[in-house]
Amino acid sequence: MNYIGYDAMALGNHEFDNGPSNLVTFLQQANFSAVCSNMDVAKETKWPDPPIYVPSKFLERGGKKIGIIGYTTPDTAWLSSPGPNIKFSDPVESVRAEAQKLKAQGVNILIALGHAGYAKDQEIARSVKELDLVVGGHTDTFLWNGPQPSVEKVDGPYPFMAQRDDGTECPVVQDFTYGKYLGNLKLTFDENGKLLSAQGNPIMLNASYVEDEQVLKMVDEMDDPIIKARMDPIGRSYVRLEGDRSICRLKECNLGNFFADALVDAQVKNPSTEQWAETVLAIWNGGGIRSGNIDRSFDADISREELNTISPFGNTADVMEIKGKYLLQAFEHGFSGVETKEGRFPQVSGFRILYDKTKPVGSRLVRALALCNKCRVPKYEEINEEQIYKLVTSSYLADGGDGYTMLKKNEGLVKGEDALNALDAYFSKMSPVTAKVEGRVIDISTDDLYRHSSSSALRSGSINSMVFFLCLVFCLLRL
């Protein structure tokens, strides 16, 4: 990043994934400014004094003063690991305060640079009239003009022009994720710093662009320890981890359970008087498990490379808030392809589900319970259609993959880190692994316990009816 020559960077939730100490070390080595107006580190002892970030800064370009105001999502408090002493406030108010301060200092062109999601970017653009541009992130939104250039679905025009109550407009941009596109925007101002126009389109960094030799050299040097780390042992398993498509696409499998548990384990944080964890529910599709079985001797090591073949798609673990009725729809959908081994079968954590595959598609879900998180004693409760639940799932499913379009009706979505990071950490933590099939998802038409209970109930009912009938006949004969 130093070599590229950034002027400033925003702080996002992932900057805190390894705690404040690691972020401090990173920022101390940066030759550019980190900007964030809605973060307070005054009570964090691991943070130096004065802080090595600023709420805003200004540059001079072409004789003009250009201000850059940073902000991040307050959800960082529970999405990542900033610790209890770093506080985050409403970015709309903090950006407005910095904008007014910079305007008073004669800075006429103002840019908000942040990581809080496309909806919040638009809110800031509409609410803070002093701003001339909002550059956002966090939701990996793809804005583009013209025909779709690649596989990414276009979410809107580049830039999106936010309309204000006073009749002015403010452009908002994001440029997707993973460095696939380079933001490219041209702003035109008059002599007084009034925005006249905003035009551009991201640049897709395909093979037509020559790679920088110096950067390639740096990447190669960094690759060596990474490749070695992939081959290092990460732990052991005392049991066979079943990931075969003939199992995980049809029913609960222990590798699916373990993967879903890993996603939840990464989210079990921030206990309070109201809840014991932020997120305790997870869904992963059976088709997203591709490794086959991992079957090693109980004393044989499993490498990170081997473990990561479980789901080689680059999915992130995304957290959403969603109504119970859409969870029920998701499970109903998940059981609609069991005959054909389609990949939508749900592997879960924090749920207990009964279904009947002999019923018609759309009528197979029998019962669904979810583990409570806002309770002193965790227990399973019937899913309430109107209640909002927090769910962690793959970015693929969150985007409607495998037909899970109902998950796109969420009340809010936060992009997470690579799901394999959670899997690696959980495998290492739980080693030696003893993942089980626990009856989380049960087909009552084939499960021996439920079939026996049902037939016993039927037999009991028949016997009771016969006894009643004989008693009735006996009484009539006595008359």
C-alpha angles and dihedrals in degrees: 000000000000089000093052091056107231119189094207143345133208121229115242132188093264091061085073098047092107096038133264095290093064092046090052090052090051095049092048088061096046120102092202133065127267110213126200125151100182102054127095118195097167093117096041108103092193090063118086122239116262094036117246093231134064133216089231143343137194133222133195117232123168091348092305127115112230120191124206118199120191131211139166138195115277085218086079086089091072103017094061141012110272091137128233097289100063112081130198125202136192107299094209092064096040093049091048092052093050092045092054091047093051092046089054088054092056098260104143103176114063130186125186111211115191155143110224107105137273096278092052091045089057092046091053091047092052097041103044105062094185092068124101098185141011118206109190145177143167098091094059089229116186113216117182143157119223134007117354105271099202141349096306117105111237111241098190147314124314108263107021107213111221112209119222130205091246092059097255125122134219123198119231123197141181126169106209116248149287093043092281090132132035117217112242119183132156118203123191121203133182123234091276094053096258113150111243103172144354121203138160149095132229117262115235106223098220131156092287089077115082114233117240110252094214092052091047089054091051091048092050091051091051093044096065097068090040092054090047091049090053090058095046115106113261099185147299137270124214090198137050110265104220113212100147114140091232088064110030093046092053108035147352112307129189094236089053090050091049094049092049090047089052091056091051094045090058089055100045097108144107101051115191140166088278101046142015094215141005099232127014102160129084139172125191123174118242090229089061090069109084108158100091114217122339103210118169135155111271090250096046122104123236117214127222088241092058093044091051092059086076092085113005097175103099093243118170122220102244126192120215138178109226139166120254093241090064091049088054090049089050092054092046088053092046092060095048097088106041093115093058099039092241115172100246098090107126121242105193150186123201094019135099112199136181122194138165116220092192089070122087118275107274094032102062102098109097104172138349128192129183130204111249119234099182094066137090093228112040111230140155118264134182111269110256111218095218099039119105114235130188112231132182115208141147121289086238094061093038088059092052098265120164087022095297091138091143089071088066087068090074123138092232138348131209119195114230137197128277107306090223090066089064091046093051093048093047094047091052091046095049098040121164085051120211101176114179143196100242108176095263092140116027131183101211091199092066105023109106094215094053095040090051092047092049095047091045090052090050092049091047090050092049092049092049090050091050092050090049091049093050092048090050092051091047092052092049091051090053091056 
